[in-house]
Amino acid sequence: MTSEFGRTANRMAVETARASLDDLMAWVGVDGLVAAIREPGLLAAIDQHSATVRDTLGEHVTDVTALAEYAREVHAAAFVDGHLLPDLDRLDWSNAPSYLLRLVAVCALAEAAGCL
């Protein structure tokens, strides 16, 4: 007897993670990456955050569920540390908090890995 549960649960986890990354890209990724294209210093900062994410996730850096979980952990830690969500319409990306830059880096890596 075989079960579809494992495959169904895994597919659901992947789709949930993909939706989470899509939401993250819509929330901070697009604006952050557009700002980075315009500001070389910001792009360099996001690249440094991307390197940290790559170092942390290792071979899982292209895994949609690992990237989504990493982003969730960054967001949760920022919340626990008392960081309020900034008004992105008024945010000066050159002075963005590091947790936002880390989340933008996750978006960039997810896009590069085809996770979005």
N, C-alpha and C positions, 0 to 999 in steps of 0.2 A: 504494500500500500504506500502510495506517495502522497505528499502533502504540498499544496501550493502556498501554505502559510508563509514560509520563509521567503519565497520569491515575492509574494504579494506585500509582505511587511517591508522588504528591502525596497521594492519599487515605490511604496508609499513614502518611505523615509527619503528616498532620492527626490521624489516630486515635492515633498514638503521642504527639503533643503533648497531645491532649485527656486521654489516660490519665495522662500526667505531671502535668498540672494537677489532675486529680481526686485523684491521690495527694498532691500538695502541699496541696490543700484539706483532705484527711483528716488529714494530718500536722500542719500548723500553722494552716491557714486558719480552720477552724471555731472552735477554741479562741481564737485571736487575735481573730477578729471578735466572738465572744461577749463576751470580756473588754473589747473596745473599746466595745461597747454599754453596758457597765456603768461605764466610766471615760472621761469626756469628754476628758481629757488624752491618753489613749492613742488615742482616735479621731482627735484632731487630729494626733497624730504619724503615724498610718497615712495620714491624708489628705495630709500633707506628702510622705510616701514615694510615695504614689500620683501626686502631681504630678510628682515626679522621674521616675517610670517613664513617665508620659505625655510628658514633655519628651524623654526619651531615645528612646522608640519612635515618637513623632510619629504619623503616620497609620497605623502598624502596631499601635497600642495595642489594637486590637480583633481582631488576628490571632492565632489560637490558637498557631501555631508560633512567632511572635515572642515572645509572652508566656512560653511554655514555655522557649524558649532563654534569655531574659532571666533567668528564675528559676534555670535551670541554672547560668548564669554567676555569679549572686549566691551560690548555694550553693557552687560550686567555689571562688570567691574567699575565702569565709569559711573553708572547709576549709584552703586554702593558708595563710591567715593564722593558722592554729592554733586556730580556734574549734571547740570540741567541741559536739556536738549536746546541748542541754540536756534534762533530764528535764522534759518538758512538764507532767507531773502536778504537779510542784513549782515550776514557773516562776512567778515574780511578773511578770506581763505588764507592769506599770508600770515595771519595770526590765529589760525584755527587750532583748537586743542588737539593734542597728540592722539587722543583716542579717535577723533574724527578722521585724522589722517591715516590711522591704522585701518579704519573701516573702509576708507577710499582705496587703500592698498589691497584690501581683500577683494574689493570690487574689480580692481584692475587685474588681479591674479585670476579671479573667476572668469572674467571676460577672456583673458588670454588662454585659459584652459578649456574654453568652450562650455562652461558650466551655466551660462545664461542663455 
